[in-house]
């Protein structure tokens, strides 16, 4: 029976880039950078790194961080007793700008219901080059309230789907929601 050995293994994360950023302008750091595993030599031999998960670089404007749990691969023990790591990212060379979008519509309204969007406008953050952001018009941003998961009448906070047309290298940053009031649709007037 083999004896256990220790091995220091680097930690990595898989970046999820948006339309506006790439590996070239995004710096990702992981703290701590590595963990020490304990296990038999054969189990440890094939382990070159541990990927802690996917970090979404579109979750906030120009920088952000996410915490991930660290799991030791099968047949090994996390000898350094590190249970979580923080992955931080920063984008350079880009800007963010907030747009106020009027005219929110409701999407996926069930038959027999009427949806009224209570939120008058929504502040949407976009990320891209300063020049590209200056060219964007409010009318190119559309917001649809998704009421597909709502059953019944009353006021609800629902997810809002934000789309931007005509600007492929700009990202919509974050997730959005709006207030919607659902009521029964009035019966159509009978024809004479």
C-alpha positions in Angstrom: 0.0 0.0 0.0 1.4 3.4 -1.0 2.1 6.2 1.4 0.3 9.5 1.1 2.1 12.5 -0.4 1.2 16.2 -0.6 1.0 18.3 -3.7 0.4 22.0 -4.1 -2.2 22.5 -6.9 -3.0 25.9 -8.5 -6.6 27.1 -8.5 -8.2 28.4 -11.7 -11.6 29.8 -12.8 -13.2 29.8 -16.2 -14.1 33.4 -17.3 -17.4 34.2 -19.0 -16.7 37.2 -21.2 -19.2 39.6 -22.6 -19.4 41.2 -26.0 -17.3 44.1 -24.8 -14.4 42.4 -23.1 -12.0 39.5 -23.6 -8.9 37.9 -22.1 -6.8 40.8 -23.5 -8.5 43.5 -21.3 -9.7 41.4 -18.3 -7.4 40.6 -15.3 -8.6 37.7 -13.1 -7.0 37.0 -9.7 -7.8 34.1 -7.4 -7.1 34.3 -3.6 -5.6 32.0 -2.4 -3.9 31.0 -5.6 -3.4 27.3 -4.7 -4.3 24.6 -2.2 -2.3 21.6 -0.8 -3.8 18.2 -1.5 -3.0 15.0 0.4 -3.4 11.6 -1.3 -1.6 8.7 -2.8 0.9 9.5 -5.6 -1.3 7.9 -8.3 -4.4 10.0 -7.5 -2.3 13.2 -7.3 -0.3 12.5 -10.5 -3.1 13.5 -12.9 -4.2 16.6 -11.0 -2.6 19.7 -12.6 -5.1 22.3 -11.3 -8.5 22.7 -9.7 -11.1 24.8 -11.5 -13.4 26.4 -9.0 -16.1 27.4 -11.4 -17.2 30.1 -13.9 -16.8 33.8 -13.1 -19.3 36.0 -14.9 -17.5 39.3 -16.0 -20.8 40.8 -17.1 -22.4 40.6 -13.6 -21.2 44.2 -12.8 -19.6 47.1 -14.5 -15.8 47.3 -14.6 -14.8 45.0 -11.7 -16.4 42.4 -9.5 -15.7 39.4 -7.3 -17.3 36.0 -6.6 -16.8 33.5 -3.9 -16.5 29.8 -4.8 -16.3 26.6 -2.7 -13.2 24.5 -3.1 -13.7 20.8 -3.4 -10.8 18.3 -3.3 -10.8 15.9 -6.2 -11.9 12.3 -5.5 -9.3 10.2 -3.7 -7.6 13.3 -2.2 -8.0 15.5 0.9 -7.8 19.3 1.1 -4.7 19.4 3.4 -4.6 23.2 3.5 -8.1 23.4 5.0 -9.2 26.2 2.6 -12.9 25.8 2.0 -13.5 28.8 -0.3 -11.7 31.2 -2.6 -12.5 34.7 -3.9 -12.2 35.3 -7.7 -11.8 39.0 -8.6 -11.9 40.5 -12.1 -11.2 43.9 -13.5 -11.7 45.2 -17.0 -9.5 48.0 -18.4 -10.1 50.3 -21.4 -13.9 50.3 -21.2 -16.6 52.5 -19.6 -20.0 52.1 -18.3 -23.0 54.4 -18.8 -26.5 54.3 -17.3 -29.5 54.7 -19.7 -33.1 55.4 -18.5 -35.4 53.3 -20.6 -39.1 54.3 -20.9 -41.8 52.2 -22.5 -41.5 48.8 -20.7 -43.8 46.2 -22.2 -45.0 42.9 -20.8 -44.2 39.6 -22.4 -45.8 36.2 -22.1 -49.1 37.4 -20.6 -51.5 34.5 -20.1 -54.8 34.3 -21.9 -57.6 36.2 -20.1 -55.2 38.5 -18.2 -54.1 42.1 -18.7 -50.6 43.2 -17.6 -49.9 46.8 -16.7 -46.2 47.7 -16.0 -46.1 49.9 -12.9 -42.4 50.7 -13.3 -42.4 53.9 -15.5 -38.7 53.5 -16.6 -35.7 51.4 -15.8 -32.1 52.4 -15.3 -29.9 50.1 -17.4 -26.1 49.9 -17.2 -24.2 49.3 -20.4 -20.5 48.6 -20.8 -18.4 49.3 -23.9 -15.9 51.7 -25.3 -16.7 55.4 -24.4 -17.2 56.1 -28.2 -19.6 53.2 -28.6 -21.6 54.2 -25.5 -22.0 57.8 -26.8 -23.6 56.5 -30.0 -26.4 54.6 -28.2 -29.9 56.1 -28.3 -32.5 55.3 -25.6 -34.8 54.0 -28.3 -32.3 51.2 -29.1 -32.8 49.6 -25.7 -36.0 47.6 -25.1 -37.3 46.2 -21.8 -39.8 43.4 -21.6 -41.3 42.3 -18.3 -41.5 38.5 -18.2 -44.8 37.5 -16.6 -44.7 33.9 -17.7 -44.2 32.7 -14.2 -47.1 34.7 -12.7 -50.4 33.0 -11.8 -53.2 35.2 -10.5 -54.0 38.8 -10.2 -52.1 41.5 -8.2 -48.8 43.3 -8.2 -45.6 41.2 -8.8 -41.9 41.9 -9.2 -40.9 40.0 -12.3 -37.6 39.6 -14.3 -37.1 42.1 -17.1 -35.4 41.1 -20.3 -33.2 44.0 -21.6 -32.1 44.0 -25.2 -29.9 46.4 -27.2 -30.1 46.6 -30.9 -27.4 47.7 -33.3 -24.4 47.6 -30.9 -22.8 44.1 -30.9 -19.7 45.1 -28.9 -21.7 46.5 -25.9 -22.7 44.5 -22.8 -25.9 44.9 -20.7 -24.6 44.7 -17.1 -26.5 43.0 -14.4 -30.0 41.5 -14.0 -33.2 43.6 -13.9 -36.7 43.4 -12.6 -39.8 45.5 -12.8 -43.2 45.8 -11.0 -46.2 44.6 -13.0 -49.9 44.6 -12.1 -51.9 41.7 -13.4 -55.7 41.9 -13.7 -58.4 39.9 -15.5 -58.8 41.1 -19.1 -62.2 42.7 -19.8 -64.6 40.5 -21.7 -65.0 41.7 -25.3 -68.2 43.5 -26.1 -70.7 41.1 -27.8 -71.3 41.9 -31.5 -74.9 42.8 -32.5 
